[in-house]
Amino acid sequence: MTPSEPDPWSVREADLDLEPGAVASVLSLANGFVGVRGVLDEVGPGEEPATLVAPVFEEYDQTYAEGGYAYPEVEERLVPVVDAWRLGWSVDGEPVDVRAGTVHEHRRELDLRHGVLDRELRWTAPSGATVTLTSRRLVSLVRREIVATWWQVQAEDDVTVTVLPAPDCPHGGAGGDDRPGHDGPGHDGPAGDGPRLVTVTCRHDAQGSSVDQRAVRSGRALAVETAHLVECSDGVTATWDDAPRAASLTARLRAGDRLRVLVLAAHAAGTETGALAARAHDALTAAGRAGWDELQHEQRRFLAEVWERGDVVVEGDDEMQQAVRHALFSVVQASAQVRDVGVRAKGMTGTGYAGHAFWDSECFVLPVLDHVLPAAAADHLRWRHQTLPLARDRAAELGLPGASFPWRTISGRECSGYWPAGTAAFHVNAAVACAAARHVAVTGDEVLERESAVDLVVETARLWAGRGHHTAAGFRIDGVTGPDEYTAVVDNNTYTNLMAAANLRHADALCERHPQEAGRLGVTTAEREAWLRAASRMIVPYNAELRVTEQSQDFTRHAPWHFEPRTTARFPLDQHVPYVELYRHQVVKQADLVLALHTASDAFSPEQKLRDFDYYEPLTVRDSSLSAPAQAVVAAEVGYVDLAYDYARECALLDLCDLRASTDGGLHVASLAGAWTALVAGLGGLRHADDGLLHLAPRLPSRLRRLAFAVRQGDARITVDVRGQTVTYRLTAGDEARLTHHGEKLRLTAASPQERRHVPPGEVRTPPAQPPGRDPLFAAS
């Protein structure tokens, strides 16, 4: 995907790729509400639409060979919607298409600084006429409904140019069934024939377009309205042919003439179908008043603030510099406008994972947003709060108190049909609760704390109090699945237990700070005491003989996994080995105990972290993209700094290089967020603790000359600049900040930056080996 000399602020398509696969994901533009995959402007044969709108999903029956009580009955799947932003261009009656004619030059470039996708195509039609088509695509990070595309065609010969709005819209002129309630080519039969998206009405004329679509079973609807603003060279007249529902624009161009078209598309979606058209119209009107130049200015201003708060500078590795910026840009695109919809695992860049949200958001994405885009983190948490009634219902269905959030969902209902990895993964609840508490600690957002966090943390604390039980040895939580899905339905998963303990303590602290909210929820003194007792007696299984923490009860007594035979060393393992074999062996899909070393850092001594990391690293096959971020953070902390950097590169380059051959389904947003975390929390040593201080312990890997980043503490923003063995801390916002540098307390003011020359060397220990063939996927060369 990237050229031999990467540009630090853009991603260029190396070669023309006709298949809308990984490249379409990497070049996507999105804002968390609407997304447009980075497809070519021309519609390929059999190509599905490239536009996704977060609330538009369809429902499908879950099917089970043998069902059971409380199995989810319905799966929700994100469905592509009409590409209303698109234009179909024809030259002398021949569609402009790189699959036909002659391509002389072709360039596409994703501008990370300004948030646009540029394209230039110089093309000769079968008729012999040559034109240059230029386009700039923008999905607004400020106006959640708006997709804007500026188009220009310049003629080198005398040609007739025809423009067809929304060429993939299933209207009558495109060959589809033109009766309301039918969805055009390839989809026959009435609208009630099973789950699918149908086009109810559409209009295309000189004033613009309007399209209404509806998912038959879920009832989720879309209204999109567009405006087409046309400019021509002097002496050129463009005329509209107002054919019913399939208008086209025609202009006769002489050599050197230009035709420009700006398409503004506004999307409104939901269940209240009567109001959607009005919402789309209002958004379109406002965007039209702003105009193209202002839309670009808004985009640049928004991203300038993002880069000021979140840019990570790495000197000594140009490929990584480009990759980590693309990673952060993608995280921002997945979250900027997630009000009422939440952050999805693929953002709005593809339909992988059916467009679902997972615990990925709270555990991996929100820690980045807390520093870089805190308003988006708050919006995601408010979305979780909106779904709290469904989580309460799910807990009741499971026979539990409090709330049980879904493993995978779009609307807030559980959509996982495989309960050992879904319903049993109760740690999602602690992820939601601890994300709310962490957000407040980082940002000081007292409004969100009072209005959302108290409810989220208290109801999940109640779940843990009901899910676990006391024994003479302590408080147990049995029958759960931790982050490692190759070890399912276990007792006392360490990560789950420690996160549950933190959840319980957060609930008590929030009730102390907000007695009125606690009273509204019916929290009693006895209940709070029970939370603290459970947290203090939480069991953390430990093998005294090996002197390592167990991932779960008796995990270290499971049979070792033998990687040597060919049949047991084919990855991902779950595609070559039955789960029943994986479950009984010591083999780890993704960081689990090691994730606990990061998220519950204070529960482990430095010596214990080293022993635990050394034990679990040779067992962890990283068949999940969620593994490398935690391994990077802990590797850096225990002294394996170059290994930490290798894992940071794996996170950042995962999609740019399609390391898992799965980027075609959309970007791996959590892994991309993990690139920032690997550098800032891993190499930078960032930790938040209950003492109110910001803890930093920067180290440089041998590959880098410099690492620089910014972090947040309430209203304060601190920049950290590491060069060689020297680090400089500066306060760039706020009155003061208190932090530690490798344990030494520092006070920062704007007038008094602090410089320290003690930075521990990069590689101080030889790290353990990974499983055979499972070295970091993109180790630094």
Protein Blocks (a to p, Z undefined) as FASTA:
>chain_A
ZZfbdcfkbccdfbacfbfcfkmmmmpccehjaccdfbdfbdcehiacfbdcfklccddd
dddfbgcehiafbdcdddddddfkbccddeehiacdfkgcjdfbdcddddfknopacddd
ddddfkopacdddddddddfklmmbccdddddddfbdcdddddehklbccfknopafbeh
iebehiacjfknopadddfbdcddfkbccdddddfklopacdddddddddddehiacddd
ddehiaccdddddehiacdddddddddedjklmlmmmmmmmmmmmmmmnommlmmmmmmm
mmmmmmmmmoccdehiaklmmmmmmmmmmmmmmmmmmghnapafklpnbjehhlpacfkl
mmmmmmmmmmmmmmlmmmmmmmmmmmmmmmmmmmmmnopghjdddfbdfkopafbfblkl
mmmmmmlmmmmmmmmmmmmmmnopaklmmmmmmmmmmmmmmmmmmmpccdfkbccdehia
cfblkbghiehifklmmmmmmmmmmmmmmmmmmmmlmmmnopafklmmmmmmmmmmoccd
ddfklopacfbghklmpccddfkbmklmcccfklmbcfklmmmpccdfbacklmmmmmmm
mlpcfklmmmmmmmmmmmmgolafklmmmmmmmmmmnopamlmmmmmmmmmmmmmnomno
pmmnopcfklmmmmmmmmmmmmnopacdfkopacddddddfkbmbdcddddehjbccddd
dehjbccdddfedjbdcddeehiacdddfklccddfbdcdfblcdcddddehiacfbbcZ
Z
